[in-house]
């Protein structure tokens, strides 16, 4: 049993190739999530395994990590696209 966390990031002005380049560099350094481009969106996905032994604290860490990775990627891509300073 498990949970699949998925988020789509829309980045104005960013190209699919640019998003994939970023995803590949990010995952080479951190390897925390599965990232891919789909129809102009950066898709960030992660699986949380619920094997009956997952504590509330562990689940909290998994959710916080996913949120942080998503925010880092969103901010990087929005800066690259010139949307935010």
Secondary structure, DSSP 4 states (H G I P E B T S, - for coil): -EEEEEEEEE-TT--HHHHHHHHHHHHHHH--SEEEEETTEEEEEEEEE--S---HHHHHHHHHHHHHHHHHHHHHHHHHTTS--
